[in-house]
Amino acid sequence: MYNITEVADKAEIIVNGYAFTKDVSNIRVLNLNNPQKAVLLRDNGEVLATSMDDIELDIVLDYYRRNKKYMEE
């Protein structure tokens, strides 16, 4: 189980309740409202693993594409 506060504090960005955290060359995304829903992405948006359904995953990928510029250092 995730500590929601820690995940939110470590996130580079939070968009509509999804915490996006950089982890080496991958991006971890956690639904803060439903922590059982998560996805692991490559920097290019390729999905490596997920527990999200297709609709939620499409929404998260759109958030990532539109906001990844804010994660760059």
WOPE-V372581 format. One record per residue. N is the residue number from 0. PHI is phi in whole degrees, 0 to 359 (* if undefined). PSI is psi in degrees with one decimal (* if undefined). NEAR is the number of other C-alpha atoms within 12 Angstrom. Layout:
n=N phi=PHI psi=PSI near=NEAR
n=N phi=PHI psi=PSI near=NEAR
//
This chain:
n=0 phi=* psi=147.2 near=12
n=1 phi=268 psi=146.0 near=17
n=2 phi=271 psi=104.8 near=13
n=3 phi=303 psi=-41.5 near=20
n=4 phi=297 psi=-43.0 near=14
n=5 phi=295 psi=-43.9 near=14
n=6 phi=299 psi=-45.8 near=26
n=7 phi=296 psi=-39.9 near=25
n=8 phi=294 psi=-35.1 near=15
n=9 phi=275 psi=-13.8 near=19
n=10 phi=293 psi=139.0 near=26
n=11 phi=290 psi=-42.3 near=25
n=12 phi=219 psi=155.3 near=28
n=13 phi=232 psi=123.5 near=28
n=14 phi=235 psi=115.9 near=28
n=15 phi=51 psi=39.6 near=19
n=16 phi=88 psi=4.8 near=23
n=17 phi=251 psi=123.8 near=34
n=18 phi=267 psi=123.8 near=37
n=19 phi=253 psi=116.2 near=39
n=20 phi=236 psi=128.8 near=34
n=21 phi=281 psi=135.7 near=27
n=22 phi=222 psi=95.5 near=17
n=23 phi=57 psi=-108.8 near=11
n=24 phi=255 psi=9.4 near=16
n=25 phi=245 psi=163.3 near=21
n=26 phi=240 psi=125.9 near=34
n=27 phi=259 psi=131.6 near=37
n=28 phi=237 psi=127.2 near=46
n=29 phi=235 psi=132.8 near=40
n=30 phi=282 psi=108.7 near=32
n=31 phi=292 psi=-21.2 near=26
n=32 phi=273 psi=-16.4 near=18
n=33 phi=211 psi=80.8 near=18
n=34 phi=299 psi=-8.0 near=23
n=35 phi=283 psi=-11.5 near=18
n=36 phi=258 psi=114.1 near=26
n=37 phi=213 psi=162.9 near=33
n=38 phi=212 psi=145.8 near=34
n=39 phi=247 psi=122.4 near=32
n=40 phi=241 psi=152.9 near=29
n=41 phi=279 psi=165.2 near=24
n=42 phi=305 psi=-30.9 near=25
n=43 phi=277 psi=2.2 near=16
n=44 phi=94 psi=-0.1 near=26
n=45 phi=292 psi=132.6 near=21
n=46 phi=278 psi=123.9 near=24
n=47 phi=263 psi=-37.3 near=19
n=48 phi=199 psi=149.6 near=19
n=49 phi=203 psi=154.5 near=25
n=50 phi=241 psi=13.5 near=21
n=51 phi=267 psi=153.0 near=23
n=52 phi=282 psi=169.9 near=15
n=53 phi=300 psi=-39.0 near=14
n=54 phi=293 psi=-48.6 near=11
n=55 phi=297 psi=-40.3 near=22
n=56 phi=298 psi=-42.9 near=28
n=57 phi=300 psi=-40.7 near=18
n=58 phi=297 psi=-46.7 near=21
n=59 phi=295 psi=-41.1 near=37
n=60 phi=297 psi=-37.5 near=32
n=61 phi=295 psi=-44.3 near=17
n=62 phi=302 psi=-43.1 near=24
n=63 phi=297 psi=-49.2 near=36
n=64 phi=300 psi=-39.8 near=21
n=65 phi=282 psi=-19.2 near=15
n=66 phi=237 psi=0.2 near=21
n=67 phi=298 psi=-24.9 near=26
n=68 phi=299 psi=-25.7 near=14
n=69 phi=280 psi=-11.0 near=18
n=70 phi=268 psi=-13.3 near=22
n=71 phi=288 psi=144.5 near=14
n=72 phi=274 psi=* near=7
//
